[in-house]
Amino acid sequence: MNSDAGFRYIGGRLHCNDVSADEIAERFGTPCYLYSAGLLRERYCRIRDAFARWDGLVCFSVKSLSNLATLRLLAQWGSGFDVVSGGELYRVLEAGGDPSKTVFAGVGKTAAEIEYALRTGVRMLNVESGEELRAIDRLARGLGRRATVAIRVNPDIDPETHEKTTTGKKENKFGVSIAGSRRLAAEAASLSGVELRGLHVHLGSPIYSPEPYVHALEKISRLCTELRAGGCRMETVNIGGGYCISYTGEDVPGPEDYAASLQVLLEKLDCQVIIEPGRYLAGPSGLLLVRVLYRKESEDGKIFVVCDGGMNDLLRPSLYGAFHRVWPAHSPGGMPRVMRAEDRHYSGFRTELVDVVGPVCESGDFFAKDRPLPPVKGGALLAIFDAGAYGFTMSSNYNSRPRPPEVVVDSSEVFLARRRETYEDLLRAERQGP
Ligand SMILES: Cc1ncc(COP(=O)(O)O)c(C=O)c1O
């Protein structure tokens, strides 16, 4: 394993593995997503090993980071995939992902997506309603197949995270209640086009304690035992994603902590365990590099650091008020280990309080607010850390801004996973007809 993998300051300059951020910015321009393949691999191995004893299958959550190069690497390392659309499935297959290790979730799968999944032989479809179950049954029979399905259970548990990323409470659109799951299982048994083989739950993201998983698994285990007693062959339990990362640099639970808390329940279950980490793998493995365009000071002394990247490149701060560490790529003392939203200075560093903002025409276009940052001028390079998950995949062309490139550093090899979009790319789908 490459212990130099990841992001660190060497001689006061930020590096990805042993390649400097300056070199990346020079070659590919800014804004630019930069990923460490070595760090991604370390994190993949760590979470895989934590759940290995229950025949654990890691199904990487494609929505978090979906460029082909990354999916290809994960497929080579043996990862499976969690997809939520035909487009994500297409990406997985194009990257050489194994359909028999791919699970398909989502409340609104279309008939075309269900047929596509069945034709390609995905491992299972996670069913989220009675109507969907009947649609899968009909479509599978039409293709002369039986679809393997799991019921996505909504256990009504609060994972204590952002309301927009809470998915396992009864008011959320996802999954089916425990009572509803019993009814769905009974119905599945009467349908010749489906085979019920598992249960699925995904509580939300990020979840900073193993407790909600334990509560969910207690409920799922009881249901699983009941369904087995009724003659159903339960082979897998999918406990979803949501494993947290530290956006501040403070200590947070790791995969081993989640696995240890779930150990007794998982052992009793005697099922294959599927986990669907996205953020845990991709988040810390990527950052967004931006260049400062202007330092702008208002009459009352408020300082704006205006960058060339904006909310169209990284939406999380605007969408969720999400906190990301931001720090100059040139910093003689490196960076503070911990940076928290409430910090107004960091000991050992000379800083000023600034808003780090983008060029998009919205006041919600920011990366950091009231944040201590070493004084920077136009031309400085800034890194927005832990942006690998839900960074590029949530990017858009808002303000007709071409999306940034995605660059991967694998040991000391640098390659372009996705080139920067051009103005012509912006118009491609609009240029039709004669
Ligand atoms: C069904 C499902 N599984 C897994 C995930 C991945 O979550 P995370 O990236 O927090 O691990 C999500 C994210 O929303 C999801 O909807």
Ligand as a Chemical Component Dictionary entry (heavy atoms), coordinates in Angstrom:
data_LIG
# 
_chem_comp.id                   LIG 
_chem_comp.type                 NON-POLYMER 
_chem_comp.pdbx_formal_charge   0 
_chem_comp.three_letter_code    LIG 
# 
loop_
_chem_comp_atom.comp_id 
_chem_comp_atom.atom_id 
_chem_comp_atom.alt_atom_id 
_chem_comp_atom.type_symbol 
_chem_comp_atom.charge 
_chem_comp_atom.model_Cartn_x 
_chem_comp_atom.model_Cartn_y 
_chem_comp_atom.model_Cartn_z 
_chem_comp_atom.pdbx_ordinal 
LIG C1 C1 C 0 -29.225 3.968 -1.574 1  
LIG C2 C2 C 0 -27.966 4.689 -1.242 2  
LIG N1 N1 N 0 -26.884 3.968 -0.905 3  
LIG C3 C3 C 0 -25.709 4.561 -0.626 4  
LIG C4 C4 C 0 -25.568 5.931 -0.632 5  
LIG C5 C5 C 0 -24.216 6.522 -0.349 6  
LIG O1 O1 O 0 -24.161 7.279 0.780  7  
LIG P1 P1 P 0 -22.728 7.783 1.263  8  
LIG O2 O2 O 0 -22.086 8.491 0.140  9  
LIG O3 O3 O 0 -22.990 8.679 2.401  10 
LIG O4 O4 O 0 -21.972 6.580 1.695  11 
LIG C6 C6 C 0 -26.668 6.718 -0.943 12 
LIG C7 C7 C 0 -26.539 8.182 -0.947 13 
LIG O5 O5 O 0 -27.428 8.948 -0.972 14 
LIG C8 C8 C 0 -27.898 6.086 -1.276 15 
LIG O6 O6 O 0 -28.974 6.807 -1.626 16 
# 
loop_
_chem_comp_bond.comp_id 
_chem_comp_bond.atom_id_1 
_chem_comp_bond.atom_id_2 
_chem_comp_bond.value_order 
_chem_comp_bond.pdbx_ordinal 
LIG C1 C2 SING 1  
LIG C2 N1 SING 2  
LIG C2 C8 DOUB 3  
LIG N1 C3 DOUB 4  
LIG C3 C4 SING 5  
LIG C4 C5 SING 6  
LIG C4 C6 DOUB 7  
LIG C5 O1 SING 8  
LIG O1 P1 SING 9  
LIG P1 O2 DOUB 10 
LIG P1 O3 SING 11 
LIG P1 O4 SING 12 
LIG C6 C7 SING 13 
LIG C6 C8 SING 14 
LIG C7 O5 DOUB 15 
LIG C8 O6 SING 16 
# 
